[in-house]
Amino acid sequence: MKTVLMVAEKPSLAQSIAKILSRGNMSSRKGLNGACSVHEYTGSFIGQSAHFKMTSVCGHVMTLDFIGKYNSWDKVDPAELFSKAPTEKKEANPKLTMVKFLQVEGRGCDCIVLWLDCDKEGENICFEVLDAVVPVMNKPRSTERTIYRAKFSSITDTDICNAMNHLGEPNRNEALSVDARQELDLRIGCAFTRFQTKYFQGKYGNLDSSLISFGPCQTPTLGFCVERHDKIQSFKPETYWVLQAKVNPEKDSSLTLDWDRVRVFDREIAQMFLNITKMAKEAKVESVSKKEKVKQRPLALNTVEMLRVASAALGMGPQHAMQIAERLYTQGYISYPRTETTHYPENFDLKGCLRQQANNPYWAETVKALLSEGINRPRKGHDAGDHPPITPMRAATEAELGGDGWRLYEYITRHFIATVSADCKYLQTTISFSIGPERFTCIGKLVTSPGFTEIMPWHSIPLEESLPHCEKGDLFPVGEIKLLEKQTSPPDYLTEAELITLMEKHGIGTDASIPVHINNICQRNYVTVESGRRLKPTNLGIVLVHGYYKIDAELVLPTIRSAVEKQLNLIALGKANYHQVLEHTLDIFKRKFHYFVDSIAGMDELMEVSFSPLAATGKPLSRCGKCHRFMKYIQAKPSRLHCSHCDDTYSLPQNGTIKLYKELRCPLDDFELVLWSSGSRGKSYPLCPYCYNHPPFRDMKKGMGCNECTHPTCQHSLSMLGIGQCVECENGVLVLDSTSGPKWKMACNKCNVIVHFFENAHKVRVSPETCDLCDAALVDVDFNKAKSPLPGDETQHLGCVFCDPVFQDLVELKHAAMRHPMHRGGQGKRQGRGRGKGRRPGGRLNPKKPKDKMAALAAYFV
């Protein structure tokens, strides 16, 4: 019996697909990485009985990055990133050990069926999975086919079974186009980002952005927002005048007429027209025309239109809307939400999808009427050859989906019903009047057949006052004629919906990446989202775009990225060579980069006007070890210390508070220590600003505080305050927080584990002695006599935090309330106490200080 491995893109999809194919008759178990399950069942595969193993990945298995040294901002010239710097594929999420998991499940399998999402990213993940699994699969006979690709657009029984019966092959060209985009974005983005971040953060203190990033798609996206801002700023309002007339067809009614000239910009001419028309007492009907007009039903729904409506009508950001749509898809409520197509294939079961909606109280009547009277074929839209338009695949209730999930599902369903409904028909009556020599018009609309506007009421024709019945030559008394003075108004800031339209029109990003680019410019503090989801550029965003325009407009204009997107699409279609496109594009941007670096003074002139130099920002905090003058603490992102005398800047840990640490100094460089804290419920540790940026020992990395410093004698170091190995993560050491009394705690120096102990103790010290059982450092605790929890009124005790029975009830493990993204810890594998193992630097079995002076010196002079 053959063994067939099947891989989906997400665990929930794997479960749904396995349930459908096994008809619910399957056994499930957790995979070795804990995140993915394996569903097993027996069935037939290409006419033979087979054992199926259905599992999944969690998005991309691999990610592209530079090799080791090229990830250092300090050691590498950004220009090298265009060609010299080698890249490698690394595991996207090492914690998931996805490659190992796939190899364990794939070992001994005969065939593999790939159920990844059917878009370019999905094809790319197909080959990531194959690279991991094929080497451990059973070797096939010479011509035997072992790799299959399932093509599907929704998680329904029909679609999944149909995909299983018509298996194809993965598309290497589409996967290569994704590889090309990843490499271009990595090399171009990193080179520009590193250069401009280092250049400007070394000069200005109030940029308020931790990263001044550049992206081939992100920057043109910001460009659209700033272009609109510039139009608003340069707008000069003009005064104009409008003639408004009212006629009284009957005693109690009046009709407002629109002037055929619309408006004039000269006051005297407007006054002349007013004087002429005021002489006439009656308005004469010159013509009456009636036309039957049609408001077309919408085209079928694609991703871009869904994101536009979500932002404009539902108030959801594109990123949030896309996440909800993906959730609805994986739960089987809608078809695949990433599609450029607005045309249903001829064989699409429209009636079947409509029948699913026949019992929903919101639209049951409309649906039943359509089913009995017959549906209209949807309008012919654009067929991009990817997936059918976004369609509801099964009925749902508000209680099932809740909140935003229901609101998006309701819109998708209403849109689908509208596409198979009739067009809206209305009668438009236009009456043309003359008052003296001037012409005026009045238009009225009367709905004759509401069509799709019944299900999409926001598209309905507004109710208007009915026009009087009249014929050519009729005369009506003029009620009043007046001159209205108005002003032209500037355009408003771009809404997300308008920005999405511009990005689609200019070919910036794909339906999948558009939400990401918009989210990025918000995250980087280049734009803020105002009411009505309008995007208002910040000072930093405006200066950057103006700087690009000044140096090289093509960096911000959509033209060059649009051309690159076309080349990437040609790779996907097999019409362009992957290596040639990559080489050609990188060569263009390398030249642009060198020109940008040489001309950076042009952008700097704009920065000088808007931002303050480092020396003029921040407040004095701690003393520099070189000149012994106070350094200034700059709180704006990224927070850092700057010594204006030495002209040096020292980066600090982010997302916490920094204060002076008792005016204590580092024994190595004489810098005053500062204390970083993530709040009362979080962790805190002291650090030396110089050592944090220039690690003093070989076993330390940049960005380590005193709680990771291996200095053998400093009273703040890991060597003196480390207690034992962390109970959750592999490499962390629990270090006493000597500032935390009387609510004493020790915290892991790698993850966010915190151990609270010995509350109200007078003193807690780490002893040089170690525990015989677990090798953790012993702790010497001193209580006040009145509050001592120790037996027999004792006030002092020396023991192991983990093993000593006296300390059993005085120790409590928690997770820190961290705001710091660098401190994402384990997910709580063990709650409560764990055994400390080893002590201090990485749990090495060398707990004691070096005995002689020479050994001590050798330990910390590199």
C-alpha positions, -999 to +999 in steps of 0.1 A: +000+000+000+014+034-010+018+062+016+007+096+004+018+128+022-005+158+017+005+193+028-018+224+032-009+260+040-025+262+075-034+237+102-071+246+100-071+240+062-055+206+066-082+196+091-110+208+068-096+191+037-088+158+055-124+158+069-139+162+034-116+136+017-119+110+045-157+117+049-149+123+086-133+089+091-098+099+101-075+098+131-055+129+142-024+134+162-001+164+171+031+168+150+065+170+167+065+209+165+032+212+184+017+237+159+007+213+131-015+182+133-014+150+112-047+135+100-045+099+088-070+078+069-071+051+042-086+056+007-078+052-029-052+072-049-051+069-087-068+036-087-048+020-059-055+018-022-033+041-002-026+054+033-030+092+035-012+116+059-026+151+057-007+179+075+003+215+069+029+242+073+022+276+088+027+299+058+063+302+044+087+275+055+118+295+045+127+331+044+155+349+025+182+367+044+218+377+041+244+354+055+259+361+090+282+391+087+261+409+062+233+413+088+255+436+108+247+473+101+281+484+114+305+461+096+291+462+060+289+490+035+252+490+023+264+493-013+277+457-010+242+444-005+233+448-042+257+421-055+285+410-032+264+400-002+254+363-005+219+353+006+206+321+020+172+306+028+167+303+065+137+287+084+110+314+086+102+305+122+130+284+137+109+277+168+084+256+147+113+234+133+091+230+102+118+214+080+125+187+106+087+181+111+081+178+073+111+153+070+098+132+099+063+130+083+077+126+047+102+098+055+090+066+038+062+083+017+058+073-019+039+104-032+032+140-021+001+161-029+005+198-024-026+216-011-010+250-008-031+281-016-034+285-054-015+318-059+021+327-066+031+327-029+014+292-026+035+279-056+066+292-039+058+274-006+052+242-027+089+242-037+100+250-001+080+219+010+094+198-018+130+208-009+125+195+026+105+164+018+117+149-015+152+138-002+136+116+025+108+101+004+110+066-012+129+067-045+105+063-074+109+040-104+124+058-134+093+072-150+069+071-120+053+105-110+054+113-073+047+150-070+011+163-075-005+197-071-042+202-061-059+233-076-089+246-056-107+279-048-129+271-019-131+246+010-163+229-001-169+192-007-174+197-044-143+218-050-120+197-028-131+163-043-128+179-078-093+190-071-083+155-058-096+140-091-078+165-113-043+168-098-017+189-117+019+199-112+034+228-092+044+258-113+081+265-111+079+298-130+054+313-105+076+302-076+106+318-093+088+352-097+082+352-059+119+344-053+129+373-075+105+397-057+118+386-023+155+391-034+149+425-050+129+438-020+156+424+004+186+439-013+171+472-024+151+478+008+180+469+031+206+490+013+186+522+012+171+516+047+204+510+064+221+540+048+193+566+054+185+553+090+222+555+101+227+589+083+197+607+097+194+591+132+231+600+137+222+637+131+186+643+143+169+636+176+132+640+170+125+619+139+102+597+161+106+566+140+129+537+150+136+528+113+137+552+083+128+525+058+127+524+020+108+499+000+104+496-038+066+494-033+063+511+001+079+544-010+057+550-041+027+542-018+039+570+005+045+591-026+008+591-035-002+603+000+024+631+000+014+642-036-022+647-024-008+666+007+012+689-016-020+696-037-038+706-005-010+729+007-006+746-026-043+751-032-055+787-034-093+790-031-111+810-057-144+828-052-171+821-078-208+830-081-238+808-089-273+820-100-300+801-082-336+803-094-368+790-078-402+786-097-436+780-082-455+755-103-483+755-077-492+778-049-476+758-021-447+742-039-414+755-053-388+739-076-351+748-074-334+751-108-297+746-118-281+773-139-268+759-173-236+781-170-229+764-137-207+792-123-188+824-132-156+837-115-163+874-122-185+893-097-196+920-121-206+895-149-225+875-123-244+906-112-252+914-148-268+880-153-288+885-121-301+919-132-311+905-166-330+875-152-347+895-124-365+915-151-384+883-161-413+874-140-420+840-155-400+810-164-409+794-198-406+756-203-383+751-234-382+713-235-393+682-215-373+650-222-378+616-206-353+588-209-352+553-194-318+549-178-300+518-163-277+516-133-256+485-139-253+458-113-218+454-099-191+432-114-182+401-095-160+408-064-122+407-065-097+414-037-090+451-045-127+460-046-133+441-013-105+460+004-118+493-010-153+487+003-140+474+037-121+506+042-146+531+028-179+516+040-170+492+069-142+513+084-117+484+084-080+489+075-069+467+045-046+446+066-074+438+091-099+432+063-075+407+046-070+388+079-107+385+084-113+374+048-086+347+052-102+335+084-136+332+066-120+313+038-102+288+061-135+282+079-152+275+045-176+305+045-161+322+014-140+313-016-103+322-019-100+359-010-069+367-031-080+371-067-078+397-095-107+381-115-141+397-118-156+371-142-173+339-133-162+308-154-190+294-175-193+262-154-195+280-120-225+268-100-241+302-094-275+287-084-259+263-059-242+292-041-274+312-042-295+283-027-272+283+003-285+318+012-322+310+008-329+308+046-311+339+059-337+363+072-318+394+058-321+384+022-342+352+020-370+369+001-347+384-026-329+350-030-362+330-033-375+355-058-343+352-079-344+314-078-381+312-089-379+339-116-344+329-128-311+345-122-293+370-145-258+360-159-233+382-141-217+409-162-186+400-182-156+411-162-118+406-163-105+370-163-070+371-148-068+333-149-062+328-112-093+322-090-130+328-094-143+360-078-149+361-040-182+342-034-200+331-002-197+293-001-221+285+028-247+301+049-237+318+082-253+338+110-242+369+129-238+347+160-215+323+142-191+349+128-195+379+152-185+415+148-162+424+118-163+388+105-201+390+100-199+426+085-174+415+059-193+382+051-226+402+048-211+426+023-195+397+002-229+379+002-249+410-007-224+418-035-227+382-049-266+383-048-264+417-066-242+403-094-270+378-104-298+403-098-313+426-125-299+461-132-317+490-116-339+509-141-352+544-136-369+572-157-350+604-159-370+635-166-351+667-177-371+700-179-353+729-195-365+765-186-356+799-198-358+830-176-351+859-198-321+850-220-307+825-194-313+787-194-319+767-163-325+729-159-343+706-134-337+669-133-359+643-116-355+605-113-382+579-108-373+542-101-392+518-124-374+486-113-351+486-083-331+455-094-299+449-074-304+480-053-329+460-031-300+439-018-275+468-019-297+497-007-267+521-004-266+521-043-303+530-046-315+561-065-322+588-039-359+597-035-365+632-050-394+655-051-416+646-080-414+671-109-446+689-120-464+676-151-457+702-178-452+706-216-432+728-238-443+765-237-458+763-202-452+793-180-445+793-143-441+823-119-405+829-107-404+827-069-369+841-064-336+845-081-305+851-061-267+851-064-248+827-042-211+834-034-190+803-030-154+792-029-135+764-046-123+739-020-091+718-019-092+681-023-092+660+009-064+637+021-064+603+003-087+577+019-073+541+020-099+532-006-085+559-030-050+548-023-058+512-031-073+524-064-041+544-073-019+514-063-039+490-085-040+515-114-002+521-113+007+484-107+022+490-072+021+457-053-002+428-059-037+421-045-019+402-017+007+428-008-012+461-011-025+458+025+010+452+037+025+483+020-003+505+034+002+490+069+040+496+067+037+533+060+014+536+090+038+515+112+068+536+102+051+568+113+051+582+077+013+586+077-014+587+104-049+574+099-074+602+105-112+601+107-129+586+077-098+564+073-079+593+055-041+591+054-023+622+065+014+623+060+036+631+090+065+656+088+090+627+084+069+612+055+067+645+037+104+654+040+114+619+028+093+621-003+104+657-011+140+645-006+135+616-031+120+640-056+149+664-052+176+636-056+159+610-079+122+612-086+121+576-099+127+564-064+092+576-054+073+576-087+053+545-095+068+541-130+099+521-122+082+497-098+054+492-122+080+481-148+096+457-124+062+442-116+056+436-153+090+418-155+081+396-125+048+387-142+068+377-173+089+354-151+057+338-138+045+333-174+078+317-184+085+346-208+115+362-190+147+348-175+148+349-137+186+357-135+185+383-162+156+402-146+173+401-112+206+412-125+192+440-147+169+454-119+197+453-092+221+470-116+196+499-121+190+503-083+227+500-075+235+530-097+205+549-082+218+540-047+253+554-054+238+586-068+215+588-038+245+585-014+265+612-033+235+635-033+222+630+003+230+666+012+199+676-009+176+656+015+196+667+045+188+704+037+151+695+040+156+675+072+174+705+088+144+727+084+120+701+100+140+683+127+163+693+156+200+682+156+209+655+183+228+681+204+197+702+208+174+673+217+168+654+249+176+660+285+208+654+305+208+619+321+241+601+327+278+609+324+300+598+295+330+577+305+353+594+280+347+632+288+328+628+321+302+653+308+265+646+309+250+627+279+215+636+267+187+610+268+166+613+236+132+598+242+118+599+207+120+566+188+145+551+187+155+562+223+193+567+227+220+586+245+240+613+228+273+629+240+275+662+222+311+668+234+325+634+220+298+634+192+289+598+200+255+582+200+246+551+221+215+530+213+194+517+242+168+490+247+134+502+233+098+502+246+105+508+282+117+536+306+153+546+312+166+562+343+199+568+361+211+538+382+222+552+415+251+571+398+271+538+397+298+534+371+309+505+349+343+492+361+355+487+325+349+521+309+337+545+337+303+552+320+274+558+344+250+529+344+213+534+335+183+512+345+159+499+318+124+489+330+093+476+312+071+486+341+062+475+376+048+441+363+077+436+339+114+432+342+142+456+347+180+455+344+210+479+346+232+484+316+264+503+306+257+525+275+292+518+261+292+480+267+256+478+253+269+491+220+305+477+221+305+443+238+336+440+260+339+401+260+340+376+232+309+357+245+288+389+245+268+404+216+257+440+209+225+448+229+233+429+261+228+445+295+246+439+328+223+408+333+242+391+305+276+406+311+303+380+320+326+403+340+339+381+369+339+407+397+314+435+388+286+435+414+259+440+386+271+413+363+256+379+354+286+363+372+276+379+405+237+380+403+230+349+381+210+322+401+202+293+378+191+282+344+157+295+332+129+271+338+114+276+303+139+287+277+171+268+269+198+295+270+184+319+296+197+324+331+175+337+360+192+368+373+184+386+406+168+420+401+186+439+429+164+470+424+131+451+429+130+450+468+108+447+488+089+428+461+119+408+451+121+390+418+146+373+395+141+375+357+154+355+328+179+374+307+166+359+275+128+353+277+100+370+297+099+346+326+098+363+360+101+346+394+087+365+423+101+355+457+107+366+493+082+395+494+090+420+522+125+406+527+150+432+540+179+419+518+184+393+492+220+384+481+234+358+457+259+336+475+291+323+459+281+288+471+260+264+448+233+238+454+245+202+456+214+190+439+209+213+409+240+235+408+221+267+411+236+295+432+223+297+468+204+327+479+209+345+513+177+360+525+173+385+554+138+393+567+126+419+592+117+402+625+081+414+623+074+401+588+096+369+587+078+339+572+107+316+582+100+289+608+110+294+645+111+332+642+143+330+622+152+361+601+179+348+579+182+317+557+207+305+531+193+280+506+185+270+470+155+288+454+145+256+436+153+228+461+151+242+496+119+231+513+120+263+535+116+284+503+089+262+488+060+286+494+079+318+489+085+314+451+061+321+423+067+320+385+051+345+362+055+359+327+065+395+324+041+421+310+065+430+282+062+458+257+097+449+244+096+430+211+130+415+218+117+397+249+092+373+234+095+343+257+084+307+257+047+300+259+047+286+294+055+250+290+058+246+328+039+266+352+051+268+388+087+260+399+113+242+379+147+229+387+175+254+382+203+237+363+238+251+362+246+286+371+254+318+354+270+323+319+249+299+299+247+274+328+284+266+326+297+245+354+322+272+366+302+290+392+330+303+414+351+334+407+386+327+393+409+323+424+439+343+413+442+379+400+458+369+367+430+345+359+405+373+366+423+396+343+426+370+315+388+364+318+379+399+308+406+413+287+400+402+251 
